[in-house]
Amino acid sequence: MATSGQLMFARRLGPPARLLIWFLIGVSCVVVDVRYHALDGLRSGFSMLLQPVREAMRAPSDVAAELGGFFTRHRLLQQERDVLLAERAQLRVSVNAAKELVRENAELRTLLQLQARPGQQAVQAALLYQGHDWFAQRITLDQGGGAGLRSGLPVVDAAGLVGQVSRVYPGSSEVTLVSSPEQLTPVFVERTGQRGLAAGSGHGQLELRYMPAQTDVRPGDRLLTSGIDRVYPAGIPVARVSRVSRSQSSPYLRVECLPLAGLDRSRAVLVLIAEPQVTTR
Amino acid sequence: MNVATRKAGSWRRILGSLALAVLLEQLPWAGWALALRPDFVLVGVLFWTLHQPARIGFATAFFLGLLADFQDGAVFGQHAIAYVIGVYLVLFLRLRLLQFDPSRQAAQLFPILLTVQLGVLLVGWLAVNPPTSLAVLLPVMSSTVLWFLVALFVRLWHGKSLLDQA
């Protein structure tokens, strides 16, 4: 017989029942998040919680970099300075030329009554965190809605297009990289002007889709954003064609490209914000 | 040592180790280190489920799974479901797992960790995209090694009996 203080029946549910309950909660979470995007508040909460932690955990590598920089040789710095000075002189010349072209372009556009191109404003951001999601490639930046970022803005580094802002939190934001699967970028081939769609293929690569078999594409060609989607400004370098092959079964060429931007290397990037009078989607 | 202080100490140890696991995942991992990074939080949760099943179980695993989903930018529920399955498997095999020494315990944990990771893969596959590669299975190895190290450390530090009273 059961004495007082000893239960005859277990009050707690057994593990299989609890597994089932939590499993159902999990499935409903997935459905609510994928179908209705109703859990963005929870994401913002987590981001507020983890933001200071991530900034603190970035400190050890920053300190190591500082120490490494401290012991850089004087001679090396001088060499680097000379190179940079030469580069600056060259850039000055091209800036003057570009200014002249901008003025001329504006005049021609008014003559032709074309719409003015959207102006650009750039926000500097640094890499905060990289998670491993195996279904899309994303990085987290340390600038968010507070700096004027919106979902859909292009992100570039010195070498080319990095990706597109996909989620914005108050103090941080997530960027989907151009090499992420199913991430589409409208591009044109610099040498021929042929337009096309570059899609991420995972593994840090892109492929140029739907190029008919007689198209003139060669390894080494650069791909630039075409700007016809009104999301990316025209002329940002995206990728370089690495291999072109023709398959027997498909009417299209198989064009593999390597991204130009340092997707897994660059730590400082720029987010381009179009000026508000232009409607971007 | 009376029961109350031992309980408090135990809670402190559990929460401290789980917080440490979350902190370790916030380090700026990149490249190969990122691909091979063991799932610290999962190992922590399963370890305490094994040794303190009255305190750490489904609810903790689910919440930390949501946290893992956030930090990977994945769909909410992807890791949560997988972690909960892992907790169930550990509870199911608990008495068996407790009998083994660290290396054999780690070997027995390997299929459980593999199942958890396959759960992550499956949910992501159904909800978002097909995965791009099987690199998703790399952390299983490193998590197994991490489990071995943790179990070995605990065994050397406390002896066999202390943790297994719950």
Boltz contact constraints between the chains, C-beta under 6 A:
constraints:
  - contact:
      token1: [A, 15]
      token2: [B, 88]
      max_distance: 6.0
  - contact:
      token1: [A, 15]
      token2: [B, 91]
      max_distance: 6.0
  - contact:
      token1: [A, 18]
      token2: [B, 58]
      max_distance: 6.0
  - contact:
      token1: [A, 19]
      token2: [B, 88]
      max_distance: 6.0
  - contact:
      token1: [A, 22]
      token2: [B, 58]
      max_distance: 6.0
  - contact:
      token1: [A, 22]
      token2: [B, 62]
      max_distance: 6.0
  - contact:
      token1: [A, 22]
      token2: [B, 84]
      max_distance: 6.0
  - contact:
      token1: [A, 26]
      token2: [B, 77]
      max_distance: 6.0
  - contact:
      token1: [A, 26]
      token2: [B, 80]
      max_distance: 6.0
  - contact:
      token1: [A, 26]
      token2: [B, 81]
      max_distance: 6.0
  - contact:
      token1: [A, 29]
      token2: [B, 76]
      max_distance: 6.0
  - contact:
      token1: [A, 29]
      token2: [B, 77]
      max_distance: 6.0
  - contact:
      token1: [A, 30]
      token2: [B, 75]
      max_distance: 6.0
  - contact:
      token1: [A, 30]
      token2: [B, 77]
      max_distance: 6.0
  - contact:
      token1: [A, 30]
      token2: [B, 127]
      max_distance: 6.0
  - contact:
      token1: [A, 33]
      token2: [B, 75]
      max_distance: 6.0
  - contact:
      token1: [A, 33]
      token2: [B, 76]
      max_distance: 6.0
  - contact:
      token1: [A, 34]
      token2: [B, 75]
      max_distance: 6.0
  - contact:
      token1: [A, 34]
      token2: [B, 127]
      max_distance: 6.0
  - contact:
      token1: [A, 39]
      token2: [B, 76]
      max_distance: 6.0
  - contact:
      token1: [A, 43]
      token2: [B, 70]
      max_distance: 6.0
  - contact:
      token1: [A, 46]
      token2: [B, 70]
      max_distance: 6.0
  - contact:
      token1: [A, 53]
      token2: [B, 26]
      max_distance: 6.0
  - contact:
      token1: [A, 54]
      token2: [B, 26]
      max_distance: 6.0
  - contact:
      token1: [A, 57]
      token2: [B, 26]
      max_distance: 6.0
  - contact:
      token1: [A, 57]
      token2: [B, 27]
      max_distance: 6.0
  - contact:
      token1: [A, 58]
      token2: [B, 28]
      max_distance: 6.0
  - contact:
      token1: [A, 61]
      token2: [B, 28]
      max_distance: 6.0
  - contact:
      token1: [A, 130]
      token2: [B, 30]
      max_distance: 6.0
  - contact:
      token1: [A, 131]
      token2: [B, 71]
      max_distance: 6.0
  - contact:
      token1: [A, 131]
      token2: [B, 72]
      max_distance: 6.0
  - contact:
      token1: [A, 131]
      token2: [B, 73]
      max_distance: 6.0
  - contact:
      token1: [A, 132]
      token2: [B, 34]
      max_distance: 6.0
  - contact:
      token1: [A, 133]
      token2: [B, 72]
      max_distance: 6.0
  - contact:
      token1: [A, 133]
      token2: [B, 73]
      max_distance: 6.0
  - contact:
      token1: [A, 133]
      token2: [B, 74]
      max_distance: 6.0
  - contact:
      token1: [A, 134]
      token2: [B, 131]
      max_distance: 6.0
  - contact:
      token1: [A, 134]
      token2: [B, 136]
      max_distance: 6.0
  - contact:
      token1: [A, 135]
      token2: [B, 124]
      max_distance: 6.0
  - contact:
      token1: [A, 135]
      token2: [B, 128]
      max_distance: 6.0
  - contact:
      token1: [A, 135]
      token2: [B, 129]
      max_distance: 6.0
  - contact:
      token1: [A, 135]
      token2: [B, 131]
      max_distance: 6.0
  - contact:
      token1: [A, 138]
      token2: [B, 73]
      max_distance: 6.0
  - contact:
      token1: [A, 174]
      token2: [B, 73]
      max_distance: 6.0
  - contact:
      token1: [A, 181]
      token2: [B, 129]
      max_distance: 6.0
  - contact:
      token1: [A, 181]
      token2: [B, 132]
      max_distance: 6.0
  - contact:
      token1: [A, 202]
      token2: [B, 132]
      max_distance: 6.0
